């Protein structure tokens, strides 16, 4: 069905793809795996027409094709759903479905009728929690992701490419999506699935192609390939357990850093109380939209709270702005690099020093030589792969961009670090490096509130997990209680005896 031989793509002197090859059959669901910077995004952008290949050959249904643009890609029956999404927030669900996919009917009435019928069909099949006329900006990220898939399917493709589409989805939406994709594959749709989540790869896909350094390293059948082999093919290294928790598990957290009492954010968070001790990592779990993000943002001053009391080091504090939070020793890192974290058109140095500049006194003198040295030391300390501290942050891979977000806080005397899905869309090696940095911060006394859409990550790194459901904290899992099944049930609001909490 799809055959790619010796694909090449260069960006100046950088070889993004070199002799990359891939084959797929009709109705096959194949994973495309690799570390950040391995060439995955470049390969799928060549197939979608966003990048033009410099060498190699592509066949589709035994016909050699040349993809020169997104239009020609669609003409051949290729569609792509993007992690960063191609949706327009101000437009409705049904308007977004046809954006760039304008129907061919001759009359507006016929066109509108088909659009509404298709929208209602996809709402049913994908479980989208929105009406056809709902504006995208009024949907949560999980439902936006499902709309992105529905938009890609509008053209009735023969090859569907999913580029990290589940990165912002929680488990219930992922299950709905996978059920839909499996049904479509049985009808003959071929699916190329790009993801860093191994659990999802094994659940959805039959096979995988692994890229490393722009080269095809291995093709595998997943049923015969354990995850440690996938990691080895991706990184060239045998990966150990992600985190050495021996010290944290043996340490007694005696000193209370923060006390939160009855924190309430209107319509989102309902009377959350929590005690945070020095050096501990508290996991924050829940399905999409259960109040986790708003809770963390309220503590950081980015989301106003109507009720509640916050104490740090036994002193009451009022946090109305992020500046108040930083002054109190609170930091924040989001997994939404593009919108909340990284200044893409600023340099690596500027991104690393943005917090230092924000907290410096007005009129204080900047010394460019010193700042460059500080930035270079952080780059080395964090193992950030970059051509220099003066290059734009946009030129870095996702994992290295996220290290910038971590690095900007390392020079601050943090008491509390708030993390909202900080490793979203980051490959397994970068995720391990980033989480190791967080663990090292706890050894210096920093406490961490860690929200993640990846349950396995929380089970790995957290010392206890607070579960949010409909804006309330309904359960706290201690180390002895923490396992995937118990956590999943709690996130669904299901009590131990089978009823709802």
C-alpha positions in Angstrom: 0.0 0.0 0.0 2.7 2.5 1.1 6.4 2.1 0.3 9.1 4.6 1.0 12.7 3.9 -0.1 15.8 5.9 0.9 14.0 9.1 1.8 16.3 12.1 2.2 15.6 15.6 3.6 18.2 18.2 4.4 17.8 21.6 6.2 21.0 23.4 5.2 23.9 21.3 6.4 21.6 19.2 8.7 20.5 15.8 7.4 17.0 15.3 8.9 16.4 12.1 7.0 19.0 9.9 5.4 18.0 6.7 3.7 14.8 6.4 5.7 12.5 3.6 4.5 9.1 2.3 5.5 6.5 -0.1 4.2 2.8 -0.5 5.1 0.0 -2.8 4.0 -3.7 -1.9 3.4 -5.5 -1.8 6.8 -2.3 -1.9 8.8 -1.8 0.3 11.9 1.9 1.0 12.2 3.7 3.0 14.8 6.5 5.4 13.8 8.9 5.6 16.7 12.1 7.5 17.6 13.6 10.0 20.0 13.1 13.7 19.5 15.2 14.7 16.5 15.1 11.2 15.0 13.3 12.4 11.9 9.7 11.3 12.6 8.1 14.7 12.2 10.2 15.4 9.0 9.0 12.1 7.5 5.3 12.6 8.1 5.7 16.2 6.9 7.1 14.9 3.6 4.1 12.6 3.3 1.7 15.4 4.1 3.3 17.8 1.7 4.6 20.3 4.3 8.2 19.4 3.4 9.5 18.4 0.0 11.9 15.5 -0.1 15.5 15.9 -1.4 15.9 12.3 -2.4 14.2 8.9 -2.3 11.1 7.4 -3.8 7.5 7.0 -2.6 4.9 4.5 -3.9 1.2 4.5 -2.9 -1.0 1.6 -4.1 1.9 0.4 -6.4 2.1 3.8 -8.1 5.1 6.0 -7.7 4.0 9.5 -6.6 5.6 12.9 -6.1 4.2 15.0 -3.2 4.9 18.6 -3.7 2.3 20.3 -1.5 -0.5 19.5 1.0 -2.9 19.7 -1.9 -1.1 17.0 -3.8 -0.9 14.9 -0.7 -4.7 15.0 -0.2 -5.1 14.2 -3.9 -3.3 10.9 -3.4 -5.6 10.1 -0.4 -3.2 11.1 2.5 -4.6 12.9 5.5 -2.9 14.1 8.7 -4.1 15.0 12.2 -1.6 17.2 14.0 -0.6 17.4 17.7 -0.6 21.2 17.6 -3.9 21.0 15.6 -4.9 22.8 12.5 -8.2 24.0 14.0 -9.4 27.7 14.1 -10.6 28.4 17.6 -13.2 31.0 16.6 -14.9 28.7 14.1 -17.4 26.0 15.0 -16.8 22.2 14.9 -18.5 21.8 11.5 -16.8 24.8 10.0 -13.4 23.4 11.0 -14.2 20.1 9.4 -14.3 21.6 5.9 -11.5 24.2 6.4 -9.1 23.3 3.7 -11.4 20.4 2.7 -14.0 22.4 0.9 -16.8 20.1 -0.4 -17.4 19.8 -4.1 -21.2 20.1 -4.1 -22.6 22.7 -6.4 -25.1 24.3 -4.1 -24.5 25.8 -0.6 -27.6 23.9 0.7 -26.2 20.6 -0.4 -22.8 21.4 1.0 -24.2 22.5 4.4 -26.4 19.4 4.5 -23.5 17.1 4.0 -21.3 19.0 6.5 -24.0 18.8 9.3 -24.6 15.1 8.5 -20.9 14.3 8.7 -20.4 16.3 11.8 -23.2 14.5 13.6 -21.9 11.2 12.4 -18.4 11.9 13.8 -19.7 13.2 17.1 -21.4 9.8 17.5 -18.6 7.7 16.4 -15.7 9.5 18.2 -17.8 10.4 21.3 -17.1 14.2 20.8 -18.7 16.1 23.6 -19.9 19.1 21.6 -22.6 20.1 19.1 -21.8 20.8 15.5 -22.1 24.5 16.1 -19.9 24.6 19.2 -16.9 26.8 18.7 -13.6 25.0 19.1 -12.3 27.5 21.7 -15.2 26.4 23.9 -14.0 22.7 23.9 -11.4 21.1 26.1 -8.2 19.8 24.5 -9.3 16.2 24.3 -12.4 17.0 22.3 -10.3 19.4 20.1 -8.1 16.4 19.3 -11.0 14.3 18.3 -12.3 17.1 16.1 -8.8 17.2 14.5 -9.1 13.5 13.6 -12.7 14.0 12.3 -11.4 16.8 10.1 -8.6 14.5 8.7 -11.2 11.8 8.0 -13.5 14.2 6.0 -11.6 13.6 2.8 -12.1 9.8 3.1 -8.3 9.1 3.0 -6.6 5.8 2.3 -3.7 6.7 4.6 -4.2 8.5 7.9 -1.2 10.0 9.8 -1.6 10.8 13.5 1.2 12.9 14.8 1.1 12.8 18.7 -2.6 13.3 18.5 -3.2 11.7 21.9 -0.7 13.9 23.7 -3.5 16.1 25.2 -6.1 13.4 25.6 -6.9 11.5 28.8 -7.7 7.8 28.9 -11.5 7.9 28.2 -11.0 9.9 25.0 -8.1 7.7 23.9 -10.2 4.6 24.2 -13.0 6.1 22.1 -10.4 7.2 19.4 -8.7 3.8 19.3 -12.0 1.9 19.0 -12.9 4.2 16.0 -9.4 3.7 14.4 -9.6 -0.1 14.7 -13.0 -0.1 13.0 -11.7 2.1 10.2 -8.6 -0.1 9.7 -10.9 -3.2 9.3 -12.5 -1.3 6.4 -9.1 -0.9 4.8 -7.8 2.4 6.2 -4.0 2.4 6.8 -2.8 4.3 9.8 0.6 5.7 10.7 0.7 6.4 14.4 3.4 8.7 15.9 3.6 8.6 19.7 5.9 8.5 22.7 3.4 6.5 24.8 4.4 2.9 24.6 1.3 1.7 26.3 -0.8 3.2 23.5 1.5 1.9 20.8 1.1 -1.6 22.0 -2.6 -1.2 22.4 -3.3 0.2 18.9 -0.5 -0.9 16.6 0.5 -4.2 15.1 4.0 -3.1 13.9 6.5 -0.3 14.2 9.3 1.4 12.3 12.0 2.9 14.4 14.1 5.9 13.3 17.3 7.1 14.9 19.3 10.0 13.5 17.1 10.2 10.4 17.8 6.6 9.5 15.5 3.6 9.6 17.0 1.4 12.3 14.4 -1.5 12.6 11.0 -2.8 11.6 9.3 -4.9 14.3 6.2 -6.8 15.0 5.1 -5.5 18.4 3.6 -8.7 19.6 7.2 -10.2 19.5 9.1 -7.1 20.7 9.3 -6.1 24.4 9.4 -2.4 25.3 13.0 -2.5 26.4 14.0 -3.5 22.8 12.1 -0.6 21.4 13.9 1.8 23.7 17.2 0.2 22.7 16.4 0.7 19.0 15.3 4.3 19.6 18.3 5.4 21.7 21.1 2.9 21.1 21.2 2.5 24.9 19.8 0.0 27.4 17.5 2.1 29.6 17.4 1.5 33.4 14.4 2.4 35.6 13.5 6.1 35.1 14.2 7.3 38.6 16.1 6.3 41.6 13.5 6.7 44.2 15.4 4.9 47.0 16.4 8.1 48.7 13.0 9.7 48.6 11.3 6.5 49.7 13.6 6.2 52.7 13.3 9.9 53.7 10.9 11.2 56.3 9.3 14.5 55.1 9.2 16.3 58.4 8.9 20.0 57.6 5.7 21.3 56.1 6.3 23.8 53.3 2.8 24.6 52.1 -0.7 24.3 53.5 -3.7 24.7 51.3 -7.2 25.0 52.8 -10.5 24.9 50.9 -9.1 26.4 47.7 -11.9 27.1 45.3 -11.9 28.3 41.7 -15.4 29.1 40.5 -16.8 26.3 38.4 -13.5 24.4 38.3 -12.0 23.6 41.7 -14.0 22.9 44.8 -12.6 23.2 48.3 -9.2 21.5 47.8 -7.1 21.1 50.9 -3.6 19.7 50.9 -0.4 19.6 52.9 2.9 19.7 51.0 6.2 18.7 52.7 9.8 19.5 52.0 11.3 17.4 49.2 8.2 15.3 48.3 6.6 14.7 44.9 2.8 14.7 45.0 1.1 13.3 41.9 -2.1 15.1 40.6 -4.2 12.7 38.6 -7.6 12.9 36.8 -9.3 12.8 33.5 -9.2 15.8 31.3 -11.0 18.8 32.7 -11.4 17.7 36.3 -9.8 20.8 37.7 -6.1 19.8 38.0 -4.8 22.5 35.7 -6.9 25.2 37.3 -5.7 24.1 40.7 -2.1 24.4 39.8 -2.6 27.7 38.0 -4.5 29.2 41.0 -1.4 28.4 43.2 0.8 30.1 40.6 -1.5 33.2 40.3 -2.4 32.5 36.7 -6.0 31.6 37.6 -8.0 33.6 40.2 -9.4 31.7 43.2 -12.5 32.9 45.0 -12.0 31.1 48.4 -9.2 29.4 50.3 -6.1 29.9 52.3 -2.5 29.3 51.3 0.3 29.2 53.9 4.0 28.9 53.1 6.5 28.3 56.0 3.6 29.0 58.4 2.9 32.4 56.9 -0.4 33.3 55.1 0.2 34.6 51.6 -2.0 36.0 48.9 -1.2 34.9 45.4 -2.9 37.1 42.7 -0.2 37.1 40.0 2.7 34.8 38.9 5.0 37.5 40.2 3.5 36.9 43.7 4.1 33.2 43.3 7.7 33.5 42.2 8.4 35.9 45.1 7.0 33.3 47.5 9.3 30.6 46.0 6.8 28.9 43.6 7.6 28.0 40.1 5.5 26.6 37.3 6.2 24.5 34.1 3.5 23.6 31.5 3.7 20.9 28.9 2.1 23.3 26.4 5.4 24.6 25.1 4.0 26.5 22.1 1.4 28.5 24.0 2.7 28.8 27.6 6.3 27.9 27.9 8.7 28.7 25.1 9.4 32.0 23.4 10.1 30.4 20.0 11.4 33.5 18.3 13.8 34.2 21.2 17.2 32.7 21.7 18.1 29.8 24.0 19.8 32.3 26.3 16.8 34.5 26.6 14.6 31.5 27.3 16.9 30.3 30.0 17.2 33.7 31.7 13.6 34.9 31.4 12.7 34.2 35.1 16.0 35.8 36.3 15.1 38.9 34.4 11.5 38.9 35.6 12.6 38.9 39.3 15.5 41.2 39.1 15.1 44.7 40.6 14.1 47.6 38.2 17.2 49.4 37.1 19.6 46.6 37.8 22.5 46.3 35.4 22.8 43.3 33.0 26.2 42.0 32.1 26.0 40.2 28.7 29.2 38.3 29.2 28.0 36.9 32.6 24.5 36.0 31.2 26.0 34.2 28.3 28.2 32.2 30.7 25.3 31.3 32.9 23.3 30.2 29.8 26.1 28.0 28.6 26.5 26.4 32.0 22.8 25.6 32.1 23.0 24.1 28.6 25.9 21.9 29.7 24.2 21.0 33.0 20.9 20.1 31.3 22.5 18.3 28.3 20.6 20.6 25.9 21.4 19.7 22.3 21.8 23.0 20.5 24.2 24.8 18.1 24.7 27.6 20.7 22.9 29.8 23.2 22.2 32.4 20.5 20.1 30.2 18.2 16.3 30.5 18.3 14.5 28.1 20.7 12.3 27.1 17.8 15.2 25.2 16.3 15.4 22.8 19.2 13.6 19.5 19.5 10.6 19.2 21.9 12.6 17.5 24.6 15.3 20.2 24.5 12.8 23.0 24.5 11.3 21.5 27.7 14.7 21.4 29.3 14.8 25.2 28.7 11.6 25.5 30.7 13.3 23.5 33.6 16.6 25.4 33.3 15.0 28.8 33.9 14.1 27.7 37.4 17.4 26.1 38.5 18.9 29.4 39.5 15.9 30.3 41.7 15.5 29.4 45.4 12.3 27.3 44.8 10.2 25.9 47.6 7.4 24.6 45.4 7.5 23.6 41.7 4.1 23.1 40.0 4.2 20.8 36.9 1.3 20.6 34.5 2.0 17.6 32.1 5.6 18.7 31.8 6.8 15.8 29.6 3.9 15.9 27.1 5.1 15.0 23.6 8.6 14.3 24.8 10.5 11.0 23.9 11.4 8.4 26.5 15.0 9.4 26.9 14.3 13.1 27.3 11.5 12.3 29.7 13.8 10.3 31.8 16.4 13.1 31.8 13.8 15.8 32.7 12.3 13.7 35.5 15.7 13.1 36.9 16.2 16.8 37.1 13.0 17.2 39.0 14.1 14.4 41.4 17.4 16.1 41.9 15.6 19.3 42.9 13.7 17.5 45.6 17.0 16.4 47.1 17.7 20.1 47.7 14.3 20.5 49.5 12.0 21.6 46.7 8.6 20.0 46.8 6.8 19.2 43.6 3.1 19.0 42.6 3.2 16.9 39.5 0.1 16.6 37.2 0.4 14.3 34.2 -2.0 12.7 31.7 0.3 9.7 31.7 -0.7 7.4 34.6 2.5 5.3 34.3 4.6 8.4 34.8 2.8 9.3 38.0 3.1 5.8 39.3 6.8 5.9 38.6 7.7 9.3 40.1 5.1 10.2 42.7 5.3 9.3 46.4 1.5 9.7 46.7 -1.2 10.6 44.2 -4.1 13.0 44.7 -7.0 12.1 42.4 -9.3 14.9 41.1 -12.9 14.2 39.9 -15.4 17.0 39.0 -13.2 19.6 40.7 -12.8 17.8 44.0 -10.0 15.8 45.4 -11.8 12.5 45.9 -8.9 10.2 46.9 -5.3 10.2 48.0 -3.3 7.1 47.1 -0.3 6.2 49.3 2.7 4.2 48.0 1.2 0.9 49.1 -2.1 1.6 47.3 -0.6 2.9 44.0 -1.2 0.7 41.0 -2.7 1.2 37.6 -6.1 -0.4 38.2 -6.8 1.5 41.5 -5.7 4.8 39.9 -7.9 4.3 36.8 -11.0 3.4 38.9 -10.5 6.5 41.1 -10.1 8.7 38.1 -13.5 7.5 36.8 -15.1 8.3 40.2 -15.6 4.6 41.0 -15.4 3.5 44.6 -13.8 0.3 45.7 -17.1 -1.6 46.1 -18.1 -0.7 42.5 -20.3 2.4 43.2 -19.5 6.0 42.4 -17.8 8.2 45.0 
